[in-house]
Amino acid sequence: MPKAARRSRARLAPNLTVSDRSGSPGAPAPGPFVAVGRPHPASLILLGCAALLAAASREGVALYLVCSGLVLAAVLVAARDLRLLLRRSRWLFLTMLVMFGWLTPGTPLPGVPGASQEGLLLAADNIARLLIALSSLAMLLNILAPADLVAGMRGLLAPVALLGFPRDRIAVRLALTLREVEAARNGADREPATMAGSLVLPAFAPGATDFVLGVLSAALVLGALLS
């Protein structure tokens, strides 16, 4: 790799360390948990994924009703994030419509040359599922701050960390990605002059709310698998 490329990569991805303790930003290992009065981000992420799975497993009218409800909720809660996600996915929507609607064999649809009735219904189902995913993601991004999102993903990776999986390294890369996304969203056109040498994540103590959210997530997944 050329020296210039290595220097550029080093500026964009510094050697960050991860700490759960807000008072010791340079500590490479998690500090003691500090109880806060809100659910752990990992519980919210897990609930969002479970709700997404349960909603996307619906069929027919139920799928469209769930899609309409989630899109409406996202418009009310996270309209800005939803608008950005929809704008960046517009070509994916068009591709899905053409691929399913015009390339799926079936009953010809009068007034729509080349399209089939089965293909358009299949396109509508998949577009509804994509809208469900984007709406869920928009609300999750609105509810969780970038640091909370990184802390939640790091918490979900705790079981595989016992097998030697580098969850701290993944947390750092996710934080850098979110930083770049936030900079692009705010219209930043240049790299910050300095970057912190540590990644400080908020610490959470699992509580009764997390247990309830975990049970609800399990129920949603079980319902999706049995439906």
C-alpha positions as CSV (number, residue, x, y, z in Angstrom):
1,M,0.0,0.0,0.0
2,P,1.4,3.4,-0.9
3,K,2.6,5.6,2.0
4,A,0.2,8.4,1.1
5,A,-2.7,5.9,1.3
6,R,-1.5,4.6,4.6
7,R,-1.3,8.1,6.1
8,S,-4.8,9.0,4.8
9,R,-6.2,5.8,6.3
10,A,-4.5,6.6,9.6
11,R,-6.1,10.0,9.7
12,L,-9.6,8.6,9.1
13,A,-9.3,5.6,11.5
14,P,-7.2,6.5,14.5
15,N,-6.2,4.0,17.1
16,L,-9.2,4.5,19.4
17,T,-9.9,2.6,22.6
18,V,-13.3,1.8,24.0
19,S,-14.4,2.6,27.6
20,D,-17.7,2.2,29.3
21,R,-16.6,4.5,32.1
22,S,-17.3,8.2,31.5
23,G,-14.7,9.2,34.0
24,S,-11.7,7.4,32.3
25,P,-11.8,8.0,28.6
26,G,-8.5,6.2,28.0
27,A,-9.3,2.9,29.6
28,P,-9.2,0.1,27.1
29,A,-11.5,-2.2,29.1
30,P,-15.1,-1.6,30.2
31,G,-15.5,0.1,33.5
32,P,-18.2,-0.6,36.1
33,F,-21.8,-0.1,35.0
34,V,-23.5,3.1,36.1
35,A,-27.2,2.8,36.5
36,V,-29.3,5.2,34.4
37,G,-33.1,5.6,34.3
38,R,-33.7,4.3,30.8
39,P,-33.5,1.0,29.0
40,H,-30.2,-0.4,27.7
41,P,-29.8,0.5,24.0
42,A,-29.2,-3.2,23.3
43,S,-32.7,-4.0,24.5
44,L,-34.2,-1.3,22.2
45,I,-32.2,-2.6,19.2
46,L,-33.2,-6.1,19.9
47,L,-36.9,-5.0,20.3
48,G,-36.6,-3.1,17.0
49,C,-35.2,-6.2,15.2
50,A,-37.9,-8.4,16.6
51,A,-40.7,-6.0,15.7
52,L,-39.2,-5.8,12.2
53,L,-39.2,-9.6,11.8
54,A,-42.7,-9.9,13.2
55,A,-44.1,-7.1,10.9
56,A,-42.3,-8.3,7.8
57,S,-43.7,-11.8,8.3
58,R,-47.2,-10.6,7.7
59,E,-49.0,-11.2,4.5
60,G,-51.7,-9.5,2.4
61,V,-53.9,-6.9,4.1
62,A,-52.2,-7.4,7.5
63,L,-48.8,-6.5,5.9
64,Y,-50.1,-3.3,4.4
65,L,-51.8,-2.3,7.6
66,V,-48.6,-2.8,9.6
67,C,-46.6,-1.0,7.0
68,S,-49.0,2.0,7.0
69,G,-48.9,2.2,10.8
70,L,-45.1,2.1,11.0
71,V,-44.7,4.6,8.2
72,L,-47.1,7.0,10.0
73,A,-45.3,6.5,13.3
74,A,-42.0,7.2,11.6
75,V,-43.4,10.3,10.0
76,L,-44.5,11.6,13.5
77,V,-41.4,10.5,15.4
78,A,-38.5,10.7,12.9
79,A,-39.7,12.5,9.8
80,R,-36.2,13.8,8.9
81,D,-34.5,10.5,9.2
82,L,-37.2,8.7,7.3
83,R,-37.0,11.3,4.5
84,L,-33.3,10.8,4.1
85,L,-33.6,7.0,4.1
86,L,-36.4,7.1,1.5
87,R,-34.4,9.5,-0.7
88,R,-31.3,7.3,-0.6
89,S,-33.4,4.2,-1.4
90,R,-35.5,5.6,-4.3
91,W,-33.6,3.6,-6.9
92,L,-34.0,0.5,-4.9
93,F,-37.8,1.0,-4.9
94,L,-37.8,1.5,-8.6
95,T,-35.6,-1.5,-9.2
96,M,-37.9,-3.7,-7.1
97,L,-41.0,-2.4,-8.9
98,V,-39.5,-3.2,-12.3
99,M,-37.9,-6.5,-11.4
100,F,-41.0,-7.9,-9.8
101,G,-43.7,-6.2,-11.7
102,W,-42.4,-6.6,-15.3
103,L,-40.2,-9.6,-15.1
104,T,-42.5,-12.0,-13.2
105,P,-44.6,-14.3,-15.4
106,G,-48.3,-14.2,-14.7
107,T,-51.7,-12.8,-15.7
108,P,-51.3,-9.7,-18.0
109,L,-52.7,-6.6,-16.5
110,P,-54.9,-4.5,-18.8
111,G,-53.6,-1.0,-19.2
112,V,-50.1,-1.7,-18.0
113,P,-48.1,-3.2,-21.0
114,G,-45.7,-5.9,-20.0
115,A,-46.6,-6.1,-16.3
116,S,-48.3,-9.0,-14.7
117,Q,-50.8,-9.0,-11.9
118,E,-48.9,-11.4,-9.8
119,G,-45.7,-9.5,-10.4
120,L,-47.1,-6.2,-9.2
121,L,-48.6,-7.8,-6.1
122,L,-45.2,-9.3,-5.4
123,A,-43.6,-5.9,-5.9
124,A,-46.1,-4.3,-3.5
125,D,-45.4,-6.9,-0.8
126,N,-41.6,-6.5,-1.0
127,I,-41.9,-2.7,-1.2
128,A,-44.1,-2.7,1.9
129,R,-41.4,-4.8,3.7
130,L,-38.7,-2.4,2.7
131,L,-40.8,0.5,4.0
132,I,-41.3,-1.4,7.3
133,A,-37.5,-1.8,7.6
134,L,-36.7,1.8,6.7
135,S,-39.4,3.1,9.1
136,S,-38.1,1.0,11.9
137,L,-34.5,2.1,11.2
138,A,-35.5,5.8,11.1
139,M,-37.2,5.6,14.5
140,L,-34.3,3.7,16.0
141,L,-31.8,6.3,14.7
142,N,-34.0,9.0,16.1
143,I,-34.5,7.5,19.5
144,L,-30.8,6.4,20.1
145,A,-27.9,8.8,20.0
146,P,-24.8,7.6,18.0
147,A,-23.0,6.7,21.3
148,D,-26.0,4.8,22.5
149,L,-26.3,3.0,19.2
150,V,-22.7,1.9,19.4
151,A,-23.1,0.9,23.1
152,G,-26.1,-1.2,22.2
153,M,-24.4,-3.0,19.3
154,R,-21.4,-3.6,21.6
155,G,-23.7,-5.0,24.2
156,L,-25.4,-7.4,21.7
157,L,-21.9,-8.7,20.7
158,A,-21.0,-9.5,24.4
159,P,-21.8,-13.3,24.0
160,V,-19.5,-13.7,21.0
161,A,-16.8,-11.7,22.7
162,L,-16.3,-14.8,24.9
163,L,-15.1,-16.6,21.7
164,G,-12.5,-13.9,21.0
165,F,-14.7,-11.8,18.7
166,P,-13.2,-8.2,18.6
167,R,-16.4,-6.3,19.6
168,D,-14.4,-3.3,20.7
169,R,-12.8,-3.0,17.2
170,I,-16.3,-3.3,15.6
171,A,-17.6,-0.6,18.0
172,V,-14.8,1.8,17.0
173,R,-15.5,1.2,13.3
174,L,-19.2,1.7,13.8
175,A,-18.6,4.9,15.7
176,L,-16.4,6.2,12.9
177,T,-19.0,5.3,10.3
178,L,-21.7,7.1,12.3
179,R,-19.4,10.1,12.6
180,E,-19.0,10.3,8.9
181,V,-22.7,9.8,8.3
182,E,-23.5,12.6,10.7
183,A,-21.0,14.9,9.1
184,A,-22.4,14.2,5.6
185,R,-26.0,14.8,7.0
186,N,-24.9,18.2,8.4
187,G,-23.2,19.1,5.1
188,A,-19.6,19.0,6.4
189,D,-17.2,19.1,3.5
190,R,-13.9,18.6,5.2
191,E,-12.4,16.3,7.8
192,P,-12.1,17.6,11.4
193,A,-8.7,18.8,12.3
194,T,-8.4,16.6,15.4
195,M,-10.1,13.4,16.5
196,A,-10.4,12.1,20.0
197,G,-8.1,9.2,20.9
198,S,-10.7,7.3,22.8
199,L,-14.3,6.3,22.4
200,V,-16.3,6.8,25.6
201,L,-19.6,4.9,25.7
202,P,-22.4,5.4,28.2
203,A,-22.7,2.6,30.7
204,F,-26.0,1.0,31.5
205,A,-27.1,-1.3,34.3
206,P,-29.7,-3.9,33.1
207,G,-32.9,-3.6,34.9
208,A,-36.5,-4.7,35.0
209,T,-37.3,-2.7,31.9
210,D,-34.7,-4.6,29.9
211,F,-36.2,-7.9,31.1
212,V,-39.6,-6.8,29.9
213,L,-38.3,-5.7,26.6
214,G,-36.4,-9.0,26.2
215,V,-39.5,-11.0,26.9
216,L,-41.5,-8.9,24.4
217,S,-38.8,-9.4,21.8
218,A,-38.8,-13.1,22.3
219,A,-42.6,-13.1,22.0
220,L,-42.5,-11.2,18.7
221,V,-39.9,-13.5,17.3
222,L,-41.8,-16.6,18.4
223,G,-45.0,-15.2,16.9
224,A,-43.3,-14.5,13.6
225,L,-41.8,-18.0,13.5
226,L,-45.2,-19.7,14.3
227,S,-47.3,-17.6,12.0
